[in-house]
Each structure stands twice: as C-alpha cells, then as structure tokens.
Amino acid sequence: MRYRLTFIAGVALGYVLGTRAGRERYEQLKKSARQFTENPAVRNAAESAAHSGRDIAGKAYHSVSDKVGGKVPASVAERVRSLRDRSSQNGGEDDWGTTNT
C-alpha cells in the first residue's frame, strides 16, 4: 500500500510539473488535494497513525533504554533529554502541528 501511494503521488507530481494544461488545471488539482487533506476521515486517519506511531516509539524507547542502559555516551543522552524536554514544553503539539492526544 505504501508503495502504491508513493507511486500515485509521484505520478501526480510529474503530471503537475510536466503538464502544459496551464494554470487552470493546476488550480483544479490543488483544490482537489486541499479537499482531500481537509476531509475529516483523512485527518482522523492521520491523527490515529500519529498517535499509534508515538505509542510504538515510546515502547521502543523503553525497550532500547532497558537493553542499552548506561552504555550510551553522555552527549547522546543529553541530546535525547533536551529533545524530550522540548517536546514536553511545546504545549501538546509536535512539529507537524498535530496534537499529542
């Protein structure tokens, strides 16, 4: 499925960049893309994927930290701590503008 979506996105991009249909067709494609991304079902699916990704990343973090323990250099550990602090101070939003619910 991922490869199919990547292929479709590539075809759409190639069409937009390579077309000689003019500004009208470009605006029509842009409007269709905007409607797709503003669709509540698409937004809910994206939020759900982001949430489950955060859950999996959290589980992976705990699993790796248990196995690695104190073997990580201090500079790397400090960087991870600073990133974690930055994300917690961000008011519940990540860099993409989605909520951490």
BELGIWO-V996254 format. One record per pair of residues at least 12 apart in sequence whose ideal C-beta (glycine too) atoms are under 6 Angstrom apart, sorted by sequence separation. I is the first residue (numbers start at 1). GAP is how many residues later the second one is. D is the distance in Angstrom with one decimal. If there is no record, write none. Layout:
i: <I/I>
gap: <GAP/GAP>
d: <D/D>
//
This chain:
i: <16/50>
gap: <13/48>
d: <5.9/5.1>
//
